[in-house]
């Protein structure tokens, strides 16, 4: 018997054990012939299942000769197909709202199906305080772009099989599409926005492409190998996102007003961060990053409550941005 057949047989057996457990807990005292008929298996198979319940699950299983069927001496016993604590059930209850980062991708449906299967496997006899469920929790997500399922599927397929892809791409600053032939190296998700790091044949370098801006994609017959020395982490900052740069990270230093000091101090903004509260209540924050474009947008949303201390190039970018903004008003 091959591994696939063994795996399938084990799954069928597990499901049958769960159903046998339900029959016994129903209080109807099922016997072997009844279980044979229900599952369309041999007497020997049912007997092995009952022994398995006793040996592996320590089921308090007994046979009632008067009622000619099986029962549990401990009425609280059940086969725990999924063993979850109340805190874990709480975690499950908030999974679906968190799936918003996979919205508009094929993963959304797949992950919802996985979630549904887990919840369906929970025993009926489990009682949980559900006061924290329902409408008591809300999530506010960012507006997400639409990603065509074909784009998503073909990018992942090409990355898995190491075959070159050809597609049309519209960059964020353009209104028309340009053709690209690329080798897909890596895919990353930034707050629900999906990006591909790919070696662009025309420019002979690794570039960043938003999956939402790709169309007319095709997988070529040409195969590729990932360049030696390629490291995905060189192209994005896990805290501040992705932009098309592989510049080395530099130390960023910021000073926040005391009015938002608590808000800044209570959060982890970056894995390399250092935070210090000054005597006047202001907060000093430093970390290393190379994603100046994303970082600039993050700094701007704090308005006058933050001052950039270093590096000089970030200060100059901020001044230029503010000058452009002032021209509009």
Backbone torsions as a table, in degrees:
resi	resn	phi	psi	omega
1	UNK	NA	128.7	-178.8
2	UNK	-77.5	170.6	-176.1
3	UNK	-62.4	-36.2	-179.5
4	UNK	-63.5	-44.3	-179.5
5	UNK	-64.9	-40.3	178.2
6	UNK	-62.5	-44.0	-179.7
7	UNK	-61.9	-43.8	-179.8
8	UNK	-64.6	-41.7	-179.9
9	UNK	-63.8	-38.7	179.3
10	UNK	-65.2	-39.6	179.1
11	UNK	-65.1	-42.1	178.6
12	UNK	-63.3	-41.9	179.6
13	UNK	-62.8	-43.7	-179.8
14	UNK	-61.3	-44.3	178.7
15	UNK	-64.5	-37.4	179.0
16	UNK	-66.6	-39.7	178.1
17	UNK	-62.3	-39.8	179.0
18	UNK	-63.4	-40.9	-179.6
19	UNK	-71.4	-37.0	176.0
20	UNK	-62.1	-42.5	177.6
21	UNK	-58.3	-42.7	179.1
22	UNK	-63.5	-40.2	179.2
23	UNK	-62.3	-42.8	-179.3
24	UNK	-67.8	-41.4	-178.9
25	UNK	-71.9	-13.5	179.7
26	UNK	-68.1	-19.3	-179.7
27	UNK	85.1	10.2	-179.0
28	UNK	-93.0	4.0	176.9
29	UNK	52.1	62.8	179.6
30	UNK	-67.7	145.4	176.4
31	UNK	-112.2	178.3	-176.0
32	UNK	-60.9	-47.7	178.9
33	UNK	-57.3	-37.9	179.7
34	UNK	-65.4	-39.3	179.8
35	UNK	-73.0	-34.9	175.2
36	UNK	-59.1	-45.1	-178.7
37	UNK	-66.4	-40.9	-177.6
38	UNK	-64.2	-42.0	-173.4
39	UNK	-106.3	-2.3	177.3
40	UNK	55.3	50.0	177.5
41	UNK	-129.5	173.8	-177.5
42	UNK	-78.1	164.6	176.4
43	UNK	-61.3	-40.1	-179.4
44	UNK	-60.7	-38.7	179.5
45	UNK	-64.4	-44.4	178.7
46	UNK	-63.4	-41.7	179.8
47	UNK	-63.6	-38.6	176.6
48	UNK	-65.9	-38.6	177.9
49	UNK	-61.9	-42.4	-179.2
50	UNK	-66.0	-40.1	176.9
51	UNK	-65.2	-36.9	178.1
52	UNK	-62.5	-41.0	178.0
53	UNK	-60.8	-40.8	-179.1
54	UNK	-70.2	-45.7	-172.9
55	UNK	-78.0	-46.0	-174.1
56	UNK	-89.8	-37.0	-177.9
57	UNK	-99.9	-2.3	-177.0
58	UNK	53.3	40.0	-179.3
59	UNK	-68.0	131.1	177.9
60	UNK	-77.5	62.8	-170.8
61	UNK	-91.5	129.0	178.3
62	UNK	-136.7	160.4	178.3
63	UNK	-108.5	127.7	177.9
64	UNK	-95.4	110.6	-176.0
65	UNK	-70.2	-28.6	178.3
66	UNK	-70.1	-42.6	-178.3
67	UNK	-95.0	-3.3	174.7
68	UNK	54.7	49.1	178.1
69	UNK	-165.4	174.0	-177.0
70	UNK	-93.6	153.4	177.6
71	UNK	-154.5	166.0	176.2
72	UNK	-99.5	131.9	176.6
73	UNK	-71.7	-22.9	174.6
74	UNK	-109.2	108.3	-174.5
75	UNK	-68.8	-13.8	-179.7
76	UNK	-87.9	-6.5	-177.3
77	UNK	-73.3	143.1	170.2
78	UNK	-155.1	156.2	177.1
79	UNK	-77.1	115.3	-176.9
80	UNK	-84.1	91.6	179.7
81	UNK	-66.1	-31.0	173.4
82	UNK	-137.6	122.4	-178.9
83	UNK	-101.0	107.4	-176.9
84	UNK	-129.6	137.6	174.6
85	UNK	-82.7	171.6	179.8
86	UNK	-63.6	-36.8	178.8
87	UNK	-66.6	-34.4	177.7
88	UNK	-71.4	-35.9	175.3
89	UNK	-63.8	-36.7	176.0
90	UNK	-61.5	-43.1	179.0
91	UNK	-60.3	-41.7	177.3
92	UNK	-61.7	-35.6	-175.1
93	UNK	-67.2	-22.1	-178.7
94	UNK	-103.4	3.1	-179.2
95	UNK	-64.5	-47.0	-174.0
96	UNK	-60.1	-42.9	174.9
97	UNK	-61.9	-33.1	-179.6
98	UNK	-72.5	-11.9	178.9
99	UNK	-70.9	-1.1	-179.4
100	UNK	-59.3	-27.6	179.6
101	UNK	-70.2	-14.7	176.2
102	UNK	-103.9	8.3	-178.3
103	UNK	-61.1	144.3	178.8
104	UNK	69.2	17.8	174.0
105	UNK	-125.5	160.1	178.1
106	UNK	-60.8	-23.1	-179.5
107	UNK	-66.9	-25.6	-177.6
108	UNK	-58.9	-51.1	-178.8
109	UNK	-65.9	-42.8	-178.8
110	UNK	-61.1	-43.8	-177.5
111	UNK	-71.4	-34.4	175.7
112	UNK	-64.9	-37.3	178.3
113	UNK	-65.5	-40.4	177.5
114	UNK	-61.8	-45.3	179.6
115	UNK	-59.8	-44.0	-179.0
116	UNK	-63.4	-40.4	-179.5
117	UNK	-65.3	-38.2	178.8
118	UNK	-63.9	-46.6	-178.0
119	UNK	-66.5	-33.6	179.1
120	UNK	-68.1	-25.1	-178.2
121	UNK	-82.6	-9.7	179.6
122	UNK	-66.2	135.7	179.5
123	UNK	-60.2	145.1	-178.8
124	UNK	-67.3	-23.7	-174.3
125	UNK	-84.8	-1.0	-179.7
126	UNK	-75.2	129.2	176.1
127	UNK	-112.3	127.8	-177.3
128	UNK	-132.5	139.6	174.4
129	UNK	-69.4	109.2	-174.4
130	UNK	-100.8	24.1	-178.6
131	UNK	-65.4	-20.2	-178.7
132	UNK	-90.3	1.2	-176.7
133	UNK	-97.5	-168.5	175.6
134	UNK	69.8	-128.9	-174.6
135	UNK	-90.3	10.5	-176.9
136	UNK	-80.1	-12.3	-178.2
137	UNK	-126.1	133.0	177.9
138	UNK	-128.6	148.8	176.9
139	UNK	-125.9	137.4	176.9
140	UNK	-112.1	114.6	-178.6
141	UNK	-105.6	164.5	177.0
142	UNK	-77.2	151.5	173.2
143	UNK	-62.1	129.3	-174.6
144	UNK	-112.2	146.8	179.0
145	UNK	-77.0	158.6	174.9
146	UNK	-81.6	135.7	175.6
147	UNK	-122.0	121.5	179.8
148	UNK	-63.5	135.2	-176.7
149	UNK	-59.4	-35.6	179.6
150	UNK	-63.2	-39.5	178.9
151	UNK	-61.7	-50.7	-177.4
152	UNK	-59.0	-47.6	-176.7
153	UNK	-65.3	-44.7	-176.5
154	UNK	-71.7	-34.1	176.8
155	UNK	-63.2	-46.2	-179.6
156	UNK	-68.0	-36.1	179.0
157	UNK	-65.5	-44.7	-179.5
158	UNK	-66.0	-35.1	179.4
159	UNK	-68.6	-37.4	-179.1
160	UNK	-72.7	-40.9	-176.3
161	UNK	-91.5	-7.3	-178.9
162	UNK	60.1	50.5	174.7
163	UNK	-117.0	140.6	-178.4
164	UNK	-63.9	147.4	176.9
165	UNK	-119.9	152.1	175.7
166	UNK	-124.0	136.4	-177.3
167	UNK	-159.4	166.8	172.5
168	UNK	-100.9	139.6	-175.2
169	UNK	-135.0	138.5	176.6
170	UNK	-113.5	110.7	-179.8
171	UNK	-72.0	165.0	-172.3
172	UNK	-65.2	-23.5	-177.0
173	UNK	-100.8	3.9	-176.9
174	UNK	-118.0	162.4	177.6
175	UNK	-110.4	-9.4	179.0
176	UNK	-112.5	170.5	-178.7
177	UNK	-105.5	147.1	174.9
178	UNK	-124.3	151.8	-176.6
179	UNK	-86.0	139.4	179.1
180	UNK	-135.3	140.5	171.2
181	UNK	-117.0	119.7	-169.4
182	UNK	-138.9	161.2	171.1
183	UNK	-109.7	115.4	-176.6
184	UNK	-76.1	116.1	-177.6
185	UNK	-96.1	-40.7	-169.7
186	UNK	-158.4	145.6	176.1
187	UNK	-121.3	138.7	177.9
188	UNK	-138.6	153.8	-179.8
189	UNK	-116.6	121.6	177.9
190	UNK	-112.6	100.9	177.6
191	UNK	51.8	43.6	177.6
192	UNK	91.1	-7.9	176.7
193	UNK	-98.6	126.6	-173.6
194	UNK	-101.3	132.3	-178.3
195	UNK	-129.2	154.5	177.5
196	UNK	-121.4	131.4	170.2
197	UNK	-95.0	118.2	-174.1
198	UNK	-140.6	146.1	176.2
199	UNK	-81.0	116.4	-177.6
200	UNK	-87.0	119.2	-176.9
201	UNK	-62.5	-35.8	-177.6
202	UNK	-68.7	-45.2	-175.7
203	UNK	-94.8	-6.2	177.8
204	UNK	53.3	46.0	177.1
205	UNK	-156.7	162.1	177.3
206	UNK	-79.1	127.0	179.8
207	UNK	-126.2	163.6	-179.3
208	UNK	-104.7	130.4	-179.6
209	UNK	-127.1	133.2	173.8
210	UNK	-79.8	128.2	-179.8
211	UNK	-63.4	-26.7	-178.5
212	UNK	-71.1	-15.8	-177.0
213	UNK	-107.0	12.4	179.3
214	UNK	-99.4	143.4	172.1
215	UNK	-147.1	167.0	177.1
216	UNK	50.9	52.7	-177.7
217	UNK	-87.4	145.2	175.8
218	UNK	-143.8	148.2	178.3
219	UNK	-97.1	125.4	-177.7
220	UNK	-86.2	168.2	178.1
221	UNK	-79.1	-20.1	-177.7
222	UNK	-69.8	130.7	177.3
223	UNK	-97.6	165.7	-178.4
224	UNK	-144.3	165.6	172.8
225	UNK	-122.5	140.4	178.6
226	UNK	-67.3	134.4	-178.7
227	UNK	-58.8	140.6	177.1
228	UNK	-61.8	136.3	178.0
229	UNK	90.3	-4.1	179.2
230	UNK	-67.1	128.2	176.7
231	UNK	-131.1	114.6	-178.3
232	UNK	-53.8	-37.6	-176.2
233	UNK	-64.2	-13.6	177.0
234	UNK	-75.1	-12.5	-173.8
235	UNK	-110.4	0.2	176.9
236	UNK	-155.3	159.1	176.7
237	UNK	-108.6	118.4	-176.8
238	UNK	-59.7	-18.3	179.6
239	UNK	-94.3	-35.4	-174.8
240	UNK	-116.8	1.8	169.4
241	UNK	105.1	-161.1	-171.5
242	UNK	-122.6	136.0	171.5
243	UNK	-146.3	162.3	-172.5
244	UNK	-78.9	77.8	178.8
245	UNK	-153.9	145.8	172.6
246	UNK	-123.2	25.9	176.8
247	UNK	-61.6	152.4	178.6
248	UNK	-71.4	141.4	178.5
249	UNK	-61.2	144.6	175.7
250	UNK	-124.2	163.5	-178.4
251	UNK	-77.7	125.0	177.7
252	UNK	-106.2	130.0	-179.3
253	UNK	-124.4	129.5	-177.0
254	UNK	-131.4	150.8	176.0
255	UNK	-125.5	120.3	-177.3
256	UNK	-104.5	141.5	177.7
257	UNK	-61.7	156.5	-177.8
258	UNK	-65.3	-25.7	-178.1
259	UNK	-60.3	-30.0	178.5
260	UNK	-117.2	18.1	-177.1
261	UNK	-58.4	-45.2	-179.2
262	UNK	-63.1	-41.9	-179.9
263	UNK	-60.3	-42.0	-179.0
264	UNK	-72.2	-44.0	-173.7
265	UNK	-69.1	-27.0	-174.8
266	UNK	-85.4	0.2	-176.4
267	UNK	-118.5	154.0	171.5
268	UNK	-98.0	105.6	-176.8
269	UNK	-86.9	-28.0	-177.0
270	UNK	-155.3	147.3	-177.3
271	UNK	-66.9	-19.7	-180.0
272	UNK	-103.6	10.9	-170.5
273	UNK	-68.7	152.8	169.5
274	UNK	-130.3	129.8	-178.2
275	UNK	-122.5	137.2	177.4
276	UNK	-139.6	132.1	176.8
277	UNK	-93.5	121.8	-179.4
278	UNK	-82.1	164.9	-177.6
279	UNK	-61.5	-29.6	-179.6
280	UNK	-85.4	4.4	176.8
281	UNK	94.1	-9.7	177.8
282	UNK	-73.0	159.7	-177.5
283	UNK	-119.0	127.0	175.2
284	UNK	-96.1	128.6	179.2
285	UNK	-130.4	130.6	176.6
286	UNK	-135.3	151.5	176.6
287	UNK	-166.1	174.8	179.2
288	UNK	-113.1	133.5	179.6
289	UNK	-157.4	156.5	174.2
290	UNK	-119.0	5.1	-175.5
291	UNK	-96.3	71.9	-174.3
292	UNK	-66.0	-34.0	-178.5
293	UNK	-65.2	-50.4	177.9
294	UNK	-65.5	-38.7	-179.8
295	UNK	-64.5	-38.9	179.5
296	UNK	-62.2	-43.5	178.2
297	UNK	-62.8	-38.8	179.2
298	UNK	-65.4	-43.2	-179.4
299	UNK	-65.1	-41.4	-177.2
300	UNK	-60.9	-31.1	-176.5
301	UNK	-73.2	-8.7	174.3
302	UNK	-89.6	-8.6	177.1
303	UNK	57.9	-133.3	-176.6
304	UNK	-76.7	-1.9	-176.0
305	UNK	-82.5	0.0	-179.0
306	UNK	-137.7	148.1	175.4
307	UNK	-128.6	130.2	177.5
308	UNK	-83.2	123.4	-179.8
309	UNK	-94.5	-37.7	-178.4
310	UNK	-158.7	155.5	2.5
311	UNK	-86.6	164.7	-177.8
312	UNK	-58.2	-37.3	-177.4
313	UNK	-67.4	-30.2	177.0
314	UNK	-72.5	-38.1	177.1
315	UNK	-61.2	-43.0	-179.9
316	UNK	-65.6	-39.1	177.2
317	UNK	-63.6	-39.7	179.8
318	UNK	-66.0	-43.6	178.1
319	UNK	-60.1	-43.7	-178.8
320	UNK	-65.3	-40.2	179.8
321	UNK	-65.1	-44.4	179.7
322	UNK	-64.5	-35.3	178.3
323	UNK	-65.6	-40.9	178.2
324	UNK	-66.3	-37.7	178.7
325	UNK	-65.1	-42.6	-177.1
326	UNK	-64.5	-27.2	179.4
327	UNK	-66.4	-26.5	-179.0
328	UNK	-77.2	-13.2	-176.6
329	UNK	-122.8	NA	NA
